[in-house]
């Protein structure tokens, strides 16, 4: 196996979720705020959104996205009106990171290796 090419997240309101993911700055590959399926380019891979029932009840996991500056991404999200769970911090496993939840509660972690 070479890589994971895409992660697809179920969302309850495509327009609201679309606005959140556009605020991150990802390039739209397909779909949009009125579509039932939307795909964003993340480097050479994709994060997809599919309109439907939303995430399952209870914990489901986390998507970790490496970025050049977690601090800049944290500020970008705050400037767009979103509230990450905590400010970027250095972890004992060798990453600087923070978490934020999208409008449906999916947990995203933005990180870079130290």
Secondary structure, 3 states (H helix, E strand, C coil): CCCCCEEEEEECCHHHHHHHHHHHCCEEEECCCCCCEEEEEECCEEEEEEECCCCCCCCCCEEEEECCCHHHHHHHHHHCCCCCCCCCEECCCCEEEEEEECCCCCEEEEEEEC
